[in-house]
Amino acid sequence: MNIPKELKYSKDHEWVKVEGKVAIIGVTDFAQSQLGDVVFVELPDESGTVKVGDGFSVIESVKAVSDIYAPISGKIVKVNQALTDSPDLINQEPYGEGWIVVIEMSDSSELDDLLDSDAYAQLAAEGGH
Amino acid sequence: MTVKQTPLYETHLRYGGRIVEFGGWSLPVQYTGIKDEHNAVRTKAGLFDVSHMGEVVVNGPDALIFLQTLVTNDVSKLERNQILYTPMCYKHGGTVDDLLVYKKDADHYLLVINAANIEKDWNWMQENAEEFDVKLTNISNETAQIALQGPLAEVILSNLTDAPLSKLKYYWFMPEIDVAGKKVLLSRTGYTGEDGFEIYCSPEDVTYLWDTIMEVGSPLGLLPAGLGCRDTLRFEVCFPLYGHELSADISPIEAGLGMFVKLDKEEFNGQGTLQEQKTNGPKRRIVGFEMVDRGVARAEYPILVEGSYVGVVTTGTYAPSLDKNLGLGIIQAEYAKVGQKIDIEIRGKKVSAQVISKPFYKREGK
């Protein structure tokens, strides 16, 4: 299970990579392996705003439909359109080309509520709940 | 309700299966991945644990007439060691279950029923057997079953038995043969749309059989296959799944299974309604559809035509062999024509789709 040290994680299995005022969001390696083959990603509109816990995207695997929740609040400034034609990027490179959105954070103190890699590794080891 | 395990539960963990609950059973949804396993069954072979399926033995002088009353297909047409597929209906024409009938002898049949329906079917059969001289025995717990499916199934199995597999035709069975030194009932049946076999054996032997078949088959591309691809495989060939395309509320005629409803035989449960539906045409039909716009239809999503509700999705998913998002749904008969434009309501949004012909997939040479 790949859980990069430098990222932050939500209990809902999203990862957050902070770059100044913006955060790149995706789903973890654990999440993609649980989902199985991803066949469809419903992407949000660029320039929409989200609050922590909002469902902003839906990932569908062959079997399952999963909501993706915003790990932080802010404005969506970029959406990974490549997922439209290649949803399986989420399986292949969950931390790379499979990123989902970039959010301009409205309150960076929310980052303190996220998990570090060790805490997330423990969550995943317990089956993800 | 306690979740039951098949005799292969530990084996699934050993093979890396991801366990989910299905119809009251703990079974692997996948091992390596649904698409991988799906493609293995279409091009090489896959091995499924279907031990959760139910088995009921019917014995006695009235066995045939009892079954003729119970199911919609004509059991009298069966030869010894032959199998038929049939719906089993309520008096009002809705479906209790769909099953396989194995004729072992004139007074001896084996019924194979869906796992989630075992208790309901058993009660229904008991109730219907009252006026007949038959004995019913539920042997579900004493029977394990694995399915070896795919174009290489015969090649793989021929390494493990001297039985003349090439002579065993589709929907026939051999009541007792040796496979890898174990006594099994072997039938040329399956739920994938590919060639293949279903192997019935004792729970004590099934782990050995599984391991031995995997050992022989792996070098040829055999994969262990989970429930996930079992569903996508049967979906592509439009085999109904009870609880989706068939239910107490959906008759076999509505499901498009008229060829398995023989109205000219003895009286049977549901005959009146089914006769009426066959004569006048059912008010609703199961259709196949393809998503035109982006989106995946799922069971229970509404189907609309020009904004009006006309039906509901019964199964919808990505179809790996066709690389398309497809669905089955039950809709008002007037819209059940190929080319009809429909909308699927996905999370509150209308996404366009179109009725297409069934089945979606057909294996070559068949």
Interface residues (C-beta under 8 A of the other chain):
Chain A: Q34 G36 D37 V39 F40 E42 V58 E60 S61 V62 K63 V65 T84
Chain B: R18 V29 Q30 G33 I34 K35 G228 D231 T232 R294 G295 V296 R298 T317 Y318 P320 N325 R347
